[in-house]
Amino acid sequence: MAEEDREATSNIQAIHELKDREPFVPFRIVLTSGDRYIIDRGANLVELKTEHFYALPGGEDFVFLRKNQIAAVEGLEGKRRSRRKAS
């Protein structure tokens, strides 16, 4: 498995762990573009085949987060869960 594939798998595993954590603690997904999304409700994040669908708080907006563009998953308690190396 290539390094990039391992990192992507690690990021997805981190999302699963944080999303299912009891009690839930918000976390941040950072995309390769630099965009950051705070996931404040695990129920608002749905995994699809190649991306995650996230309904933003307030119910008016949503975003698709492509799995291959997730650079990092960070717990908001200050500990970084996973990070993709810069190329």
ZAPATOR-248911 format. One record per atom (N, C-alpha, C): residue in three letters; x, y, z. Coordinates in steps of 0.001 Angstrom, whole numbers, padded with zeros to 6 digits, always signed. Each point is the difference from the previous one (the first is absolute). Layout:
// ZAPATOR-248911
ALAXYZ
...
//
This chain:
// ZAPATOR-248911
MET+000856-001187+000000
MET-000856+001187+000000
MET+000894+001239+000000
ALA-000284+000958-000849
ALA+000779+001222-000097
ALA-000196+000855+001247
GLU+001006+000838+000276
GLU-000037+000871+001180
GLU-001258+000867+000016
GLU-000363+000571-001140
GLU-001181+000859-000074
GLU-001271-000783+000336
ASP-000078-001254-000455
ASP-001158-000838+000302
ASP-000074-000310+001493
ARG+001143-000268+000625
ARG+000030-000272+001449
ARG-000455+001219+000786
GLU+000452+001176-000418
GLU-000388+001235+000688
GLU-001494+000269-000157
ALA-000519-000237-001197
ALA-001440+000190-000227
ALA-000799-000968+000864
THR+000441-001255+000069
THR-000671-000998+000835
THR+000074+000406+001463
SER+001143+000510+000424
SER+000168+000453+001384
SER-000958+001157+000317
ASN-000141+000933-000941
ASN-000923+001118+000208
ASN-001439-000488+000118
ILE-000393-000944-000845
ILE-001367-000532+000038
ILE-000239-000740+001311
GLN+000989-000773+000455
GLN-000132-000698+001286
GLN-000135+000992+001147
ALA+000770+001090-000048
ALA-000095+001026+001037
ALA-001390+000633+000006
ILE-000564+000237-001184
ILE-001355+000567-000082
ILE-000996-000968+000620
HIS+000109-001283-000310
HIS-000918-001001+000578
HIS+000090+000009+001525
GLU+001222-000009+000519
GLU+000191-000021+001460
GLU-000592+001245+000653
LEU+000296+001158-000560
LEU-000490+001240+000592
LEU-001506+000158-000155
LYS-000536-000412-001135
LYS-001434+000127-000242
LYS-000806-000873+000964
ASP+000533-001183+000306
ASP-000717-000955+000851
ASP+000362+000099+001481
ARG+000860+000931+000341
ARG+000463+000129+001381
ARG-001160+000346+000933
GLU-000007-000639+001162
GLU-000997+000289+001033
GLU+000717+000422+001273
PRO-000221+001165+000512
PRO-000857+001035-000566
PRO+000677+000638-001218
PHE-000822+000503-000907
PHE+000518+000623-001216
PHE+000769+001262+000350
VAL+001160+000167-000647
VAL+000816+001207+000138
VAL+000210+000554-001407
PRO-000309+001268-000235
PRO+000190+000567-001337
PRO+001433-000181-000494
PHE+000141-000090-001324
PHE+001318-000128-000612
PHE+000023+000782-001298
ARG+001181+000150-000571
ARG+000183+000818-001197
ARG+000544-000865-001134
ILE-000554+000199-001191
ILE+000535-000622-001210
ILE+000641+001113-000819
VAL+001270-000215-000368
VAL+000748+000973-000795
VAL+000203-000585-001389
LEU-000356+000771-001014
LEU+000170-000440-001382
LEU+001325+000501-000570
THR+000445-000617-001072
THR+001257+000406-000625
THR-000061+001450-000480
SER-001179+000516-000251
SER-000173+001400-000421
SER+000234+000972+001155
GLY+000033-000529+001225
GLY+000133+000846+001180
GLY-001338+000265+000677
ASP-001095-000338-000655
ASP-001315+000157+000625
ASP-000099-000902+001212
ARG-000661+000503+001032
ARG-000151-000734+001258
ARG-001474-000035+000371
TYR-000429-001167+000444
TYR-001396-000171+000407
TYR-000039-000607+001387
ILE-000648+000686+000918
ILE-000183-000538+001343
ILE-001245-000873-000026
ILE+000181-001254+000365
ILE-001100-000954+000069
ILE-000503+000040+001435
ASP-001135+000656+000193
ASP-000507+000174+001359
ASP-001138-000963+000345
ARG-000469-000751-000992
ARG-001005-001042+000239
ARG+000319-001162-000927
GLY+000330-001133+000560
GLY+000345-001163-000800
GLY-001121-000437-000921
ALA-001244+000212+000423
ALA-001148-000402-000812
ALA-000107+000810-001288
ASN+000645+001154-000062
ASN-000045+000848-001190
ASN+001020-000412-001059
LEU+000865-000963+000315
LEU+001045-000448-000915
LEU-000336-001403-000478
VAL-000173-000147-001317
VAL-000380-001285-000583
VAL+001083-000432-000978
GLU+000491-001224+000168
GLU+001029-000517-000896
GLU-000640-000595-001250
LEU+000506+000430-001145
LEU-000377-000556-001284
LEU+001212-000740-000571
LYS-000090-000504-001195
LYS+001094-000808-000556
LYS+001315+000778-000124
THR-000023+001180-000586
THR+001229+000751-000245
THR+000070+001325+000744
GLU-001012+000286+000808
GLU-000048+001280+000694
GLU-000872-000105+001246
HIS+000033+001063+000778
HIS-000903+000137+001136
HIS-000950+001154-000311
PHE-001248-000161+000363
PHE-000998+001057-000084
PHE-000117+000582+001393
TYR+000129+001324+000130
TYR-000130+000637+001306
TYR-001036+001112-000076
ALA-001057-000134+000798
ALA-001022+001033+000120
ALA+000480+000991+001050
LEU+000249+001214-000428
LEU+000510+001031+000906
LEU-001073+000387+001009
PRO+000413+000426+001195
PRO-000969+000396+001022
PRO-000971+001053-000538
GLY-001231-000095+000406
GLY-001031+000924-000446
GLY-000896-000606-001070
GLY+000449-001105-000611
GLY-000816-000721-000953
GLY-000175+000646-001360
GLU+000686+001091-000277
GLU-000172+000701-001272
GLU+001059-000379-001034
ASP+001196-000341+000444
ASP+001118-000248-000905
ASP+000582-001387+000205
PHE+000705-000478-001020
PHE+000681-001284+000087
PHE+001245+000049-000865
VAL+000881-000966+000218
VAL+001243-000075-000759
VAL+000342-001468-000216
PHE+000646-000295-001128
PHE+000540-001321-000253
PHE+001501+000067+000228
LEU+000521-000880+000827
LEU+001426-000049+000310
LEU+000581-001252-000647
ARG+000720+000183-001113
ARG+000565-001146-000710
ARG+001072-000665+000857
LYS-000087-001308+000128
LYS+000927-000744+000852
LYS+001453+000207-000408
ASN+000278+000065-001305
ASN+001380+000152-000449
ASN+000520+001422+000163
GLN-000825+000912+000492
GLN+000432+001378+000240
GLN+000048+000335+001487
ILE-000146-001006+000852
ILE+000104+000223+001446
ILE+001470-000059+000386
ALA+000515+001119+000468
ALA+001415+000108+000357
ALA+000245-000356+001462
ALA-000970+000290+000865
ALA+000185-000251+001425
ALA-001345-000101+000694
VAL+000015-000722+001107
VAL-001155-000097+000887
VAL+000521+000342+001383
GLU-000573+001033+000605
GLU+000512+000508+001270
GLU-001087-000006+001062
GLY+000315-000586+001136
GLY-000888+000104+001151
GLY+000084+001414+000539
LEU-001097+000557+000434
LEU+000010+001381+000473
LEU+000500+000137+001428
GLU+000333-001114+000616
GLU+000614+000092+001319
GLU+001478+000319-000115
GLY+000464+000312-001235
GLY+001368+000459-000212
GLY+000939-001047-000570
LYS-000422-001247-000105
LYS+000873-001053-000499
LYS-000316-000295-001457
ARG+000997+000038-000849
ARG-000185-000315-001422
ARG-000060-001508-000149
ARG-001027-000483-000715
ARG-000230-001436-000163
ARG+000779-000583-001175
SER+000095+000740-001087
SER+000641-000526-001202
SER+000348+001174-000884
ARG+001053-000154-000782
ARG+000383+001091-000892
ARG+000671-000557-001243
ARG-000344+000536-001141
ARG+000623-000388-001269
ARG+001244+000858-000192
LYS+001070-000606-000471
LYS+001237+000740-000260
LYS-000195+000961-001151
ALA+000641+001160+000106
ALA-000038+000952-001109
ALA+000913-000518-001106
SER-000419+000151-001222
SER+000810-000472-001140
SER+000885+001092-000518
//
